[in-house]
Every structure is written in C-alpha cells, then in structure tokens.
Amino acid sequence: MDHAVAAALGLNERAAQIADAMAADADALRVAVSILPSAARVIDCGIAVRGGLEAGRLMAEACMGGLGRVQLTAVEIDGLRLPGVHVHTDHPAVSCLASQYAGWAIRPEGYFAMGSGPLRAIARVERELYERLGYGEPADGRGVLVLEGRTPPDDAVAAYVAEKSGIAAERLTFLIAPTASLAACVQVSARVVETALHKLLELGFDVRRVVSASGTAPVAPVAKNDIRAIGRTNDCVLYGGVVHLTVDADDDALAELVPRIPSSASPDYGTPFYETFERYGGDFYKVDPHLFSPAEVFVTNISSGRTFHAGHLNAGVLRRSFLS
C-alpha cells in the first residue's frame, strides 16, 4: 500500500471558505473582521470582541483545513459534567499534522505567536515534518493561518508570513484568539486527535497509516488570564481527552506502541498542567514532551480487527484544575 499523499487536498481554500463564512456572519459569531493596509484579513475571535463557542468551533475546523469536523457536545467524567467537543477526520495525518499542529513560530521583530492551520503546508518551514508526511500545497491561491495570542497581527507580521510562504499579503487570512477566551477554549480542546497523532509521530510510527480518527474532550471554563488558561486547556486533553484511531499496521507493533501513547505514560503526569508549568519555571521545553497526548486511546487495526486500549480519564485532576 502506498501511503504517500499523491495530490494536495486544498486545505487552504477549504479553510478560506470557512473564514469567508465567518466574516459574512461576524455579528452573530461576535467576531471582528479587519483589513490591514497590506490587504491581509484579520478575524479577531476573542481579543477586542467576545467571540464564542461557535466561533471557536469554526476556528477549529479552519485550523484542520476543512478536512475535520468539530461538534459541540457534553462529556461526563466520574460525575463531572462539562461542555465538550467531538472531532472526527478521515484524513488524520494531513488535517491534524500538516494543518492543525501549532508548529510554526511566527516571530518578526517585536512579535511572537505559534502558527497553526493550513498555511503551514505551503510555507513548509517545518521541512522534516512535511517530508515525513509526504504532503505540501502550492502557493497559488489563498492562505489561512491560525494564531493563539492577545496581540493581533499587523503588516509586519503579514509581510513576514508572506515572505516565508510565497503568498501575497492580500491573499492571507489570520484567525486569532487569546487562550483565555471562549473560542480558544474550544479550538484547543479540538486538538485532542492532533495530540494523539503527534505523539505517534514522536514515537516513530508512520502516521500515514492512521486511516481515520475521532476524539472527544471537555472544553475548559474560561480562566482569569492566559497563563491559567494554558493550564486548563491542556488539562482538557491530558486528563479528559479520549481518542479512537483506525490504523493499518502490525498487531505486535501496536501491542508495544499503544501503552506509550496516553499522557499517563509520562513521568510528569498527575497534576494540573499549571502546577507542572510553574514547577519548571514557566519553561515549556522543560516539560516532558511525551506528556502532551490524550488521556485515553483506543486503536483498532483495520487489518486484523483487534483493538488496543491504554490510559484512563482523570476527573480528580480536572476538578482541581477547573473548580479549586
């Protein structure tokens, strides 16, 4: 079986169409659309405006390049009932890693934000990742980049992104929301499948063998500031996220691999992420990278029909994170 992606799937145009719909319904979504002097479009989903759950849902679908679906739902974990999201995709490697993963550091002078979304597949700054995925998109249309932050992008940011991607500023759309906002709480929880795919990648698994994927995670209550929100939104996935993967692989390899996927396989597991973050002096890079994965995973091998399971949900940590 050839697992290479033969042709681009139009992630950026799909995402641009979602952004167009958001702009057309800005008042109902409580988002604000602005056009920079360079003609780049910025859709604020929670900085100077309220934003909301639906803005976050659409933001998450745009972040997946229109190849993932996000539904608002409810989850109950050991008596703790919370709003949640359910995510599914039939193109997991492309929608989650080539598009949704926040892997591009946007850092022109005086600005920093992590960029996610389908424009990454055009810029391909993360060269090694895109070589492993066998995927890329041409710079012949529109481009969409998602930012998590409290400072809107300006023309310097647009120029930086345009230079790196080859997409003219007037064809760029930026979607942005700060972590302590309703929209960001939704779109971060909607990364539950992406975290599983990235963990598989880190463990050396060929993620192109993941045929389909779905996942559910609670949506965090909005925190009082962005640092606290980073803790709560991460906890939603680390302690409340459940992912189901359908793969085409070897049973013996999966039996060895699956117990290493959940967050509980990390020595940093067991306390709210804000406490872990503080323990390391606010340095993300000191946190064990294998912590960043869903709480529970089910992996079905489409070749044998066997399902492998590992991990568990942890309502105790979520209660500490959300209610204490």
N, C-alpha and C positions, 0 to 999 in steps of 0.2 A: 504493500500500500504506500503510495506517495503522499507524505504528509506536508509537502511544501505548498504554500499558497500560490496558486497559479496566476491569479489576477487580483487587482485591487477591488475592494468591495464598496468603495465610495463612502468611506466613513465621514469624511469632511463635509460632503454635500448633504448626507443624511443629517448630520449634526447641524449644519447651517439651516436646513429646513425647520428643524425643531426650534432653533434660535429665532427664525423668522416668525414662527407661530407665537413664541413668547413675546416678541416685540409687538406683534399685532394685538395681543391681549394683555398688554403691560398693566393697565389699570386693575383688571380683575386679579392678576397674579401678584400685584403690589411690587412690581419691579420697575426700574427706571432705565430708559434707553437713552444713550447719548452718543454723539458722533464727534470724534476728536478732529482737530484741524487737519490731520493727515487723512481723514475719512474713515479711519478704523472705527468699528462699532463696539461700544461697551454696554453690556447689560448688567446692571447692578441688581443683585438678588438679595441684598441684605445689609449694605453699608449705610447709605443715606435713606433707605426705604425699609419697610417692614419685611418684605418678601413673604415666604410662607411655605407650607408643606408641598403645595402643587408646584411652586417654583423650584423647590428642591428636587422633586420627582423628575421634572423635565430637564433640569440641570444634569441630573444623574444619567438620564437617557442620552443627552447630548454628549456627555463625557464618555459614554460607551460607543460613540459613533453611530447611534441609531440602530445598533445590532443587539441591544439588550432591552428588555422590558422591565420596568420597575412599577410595582403596585404597592399602594399603602394598605396596611393590614393591621392586625393586632397580634401580639405574642404574649403568652403566659409562661413564665418560668418559675416553677415551685411557688405558685400563688402570687407572684409579682406580675401584674398585668400592665403591659406597656404598648404604646403605638409602635408599629414596626414597618418594615419594608420586605417585600418578596421580589427577588431578582431572578430572571432566567435568560439564558442565551444559548443559541445553537452554534455560536462562533466564539467559544470562550477565549482562546489564545489571542485572537485578533481584537475582540471587543474589550477584553479586560487588560491585556498587557500591551498590545500595540496602540491602544487608545486610552483606557481609563486610568492606568497606573500613573501616579504622580512621580515621574522620573526625570523631568527636565527642569533644572534650576534656571529660572529667569532672573538674571542679575546684571542688568545695565547699571551704570554707576548711580548709587543712591536708591536702588530698588532691589527687593528680593521677594520672590514668591516661587513656590513649586508649581510647575505647569503640568496639567494633565489634559486628556482629551485628544482628539484625532489629529490635530496639527502636528503632534509628535511624530506621527507616521510619515509626514512629509519632511520635516526637519531631520529626523533620524540622528539627532545628536547622540543618543544612546546607541551607538553603532553596533556594539556587540549584541545587545538585546535584539535588534531588528535582524541581524544576521541569523541569530538562533531561531527567530520566528519565521524567517523567510518571507517577510512582508514589508511593503512600503507603498506610498502613494505619490503620484506625480504632483508637481507644483503648477497645475494648470487650471485650478478652479479657486474655490473659496477655502478658507481655513478657520477652524474653531479651536480656541484654547480656553481651558477652564483654570481659574486661579482661586486659591483659598487664601484670603487675606483681607486686611482692613484698609489698604491703600489702593485706590483704583489705578489701573494702568494709564499712563499718559503717552504723549507722542514719542518720548524717548524709549519707552517700553515697546511701543508699536514698531519703531524703527529697528530696535534690537531683534525682535521676533521676525520682522520682515527680512532682515539680512540673513538670519540663520536658516529660515525656511524657504526663501525664494518666493514667498507670497507677498505681493504688494500690499501696503498698509490698507488701502481702500477695500481689499477683499478679506480683511481679518475681522473676526468677531471674538471678543473676550467676554466670558461669563465669570462673574466674581461674587463671592460671598464670604464674610468673615466666619471663623469657626463657631463663634458664639452667636449663631443665627439659626432660625428655623430651617432655611434652605440648606445650609451646610450640614446641619444635623442629619437631614435626610440623605444628602448626597454622600456623606461619609459612610453611613450605615449601608448604603447601596454598593459599597466596595467590598462587601462580605465575600463574594465569589472571587473578586480580583485578588484578595489577600491569600486565598487558597491556591490560586494559580501561581502567584509569585512565590509562595512557599515551595510549591512543587518545582519551580524553576531553580530556586536556591538549592534544593536537594538533588538536582541533577536530572530530573525527569523531563522527558521531551513533551512539553505542554501541548504540542500539536496533536498528541494522542488523546487529548481530552475532547470528546465528541460533543457533549452538551453539559450544561451546568445550571444549577439553580441554588438559591440560598435565601435564608431569612435571618434578619437581625432586628433587635429593638432599635427604636430611634430615641436618642438621648434627650432628656429635658434640657432646654437651653440654659447654659451656665452663665455666671455673672461676668465672666471675662474669657478671652480667647485661650489663655493657658489652662484654665479649669475645663474649658470646652474640649481642648485636645485630649484631656484625660477621659472625660465622659464619652466622647465619640469613639475613641479607641476601645474603651471597655465594652461598648455595644457589640463589637466584633469579637474581641478576645475572650469575652465571658458569656456572650449571648448569641453569637453567630453560629448557624448550622448550615452546612453546605453539602449538597448531593452532586457528585460528579459521575458521569458515564464516560468510561475510557476504553481504549483498545490497547491492551497491554498484556503482560505476563503475570499470572497469578502469584508465582513465587516472589517476583519483584514487588508486587503490590503488598503482599503479606509483610515484607520487610519495610516498605516505604510508609504505609498508611499510619502506623503508630507514631511516626515522626512529624506528621503534618499538624496536628492541633497545637494551639498555644500552650496547652498543659505540658508539652514536651520540652518547654524552655525552662531553665533554672530561674528566670525572672517572673514566672507565672505565680499568681496567687494574691496579689494586692492590686488595688485600683491603680490605673496607669499613672495618674497624677502623683501618687506616692512614689512609684518607681522612678518617674521622671525627676522628682525632687531628690531622690536618693543619689542620682547620678549628676546632680548639679545642673539639671536642665539641659544636659547634652544627649540628644537623641542617639548619637553614634556610640555611646557607651551602653545603651540598652541592647540586650541580646537580640540580634535581628530575627532569630527564629521565634521570638515571642509574637511577632506580627502575623497572626493566622487565626482562622476561626476557632471557636471553642470546640466544635464537634464536626466530624466529617464522615460521610458515607461515600464509598467509592465502589461503583458497580462496573465489573469488567464485561463489556459487551461480547467478548469472545467466548467466555466461559459461563456467564450468568451469575458468577459469585459476587457477593457484596461484602466489602470490608468496612469495618467501623472502628473509630477511635475518638477519644475525647469525651467531654461532657460539659453541660451548661453549668453555670455557677451563679445562682441567684444571690448568694451571700455577698460576693464582691460587687455585684450590680447594686444591691441595696446600699452598701457603703458608699459607692460612687454617686448614686443618684439621690439618696434620701438622708444621708448623715451630714 
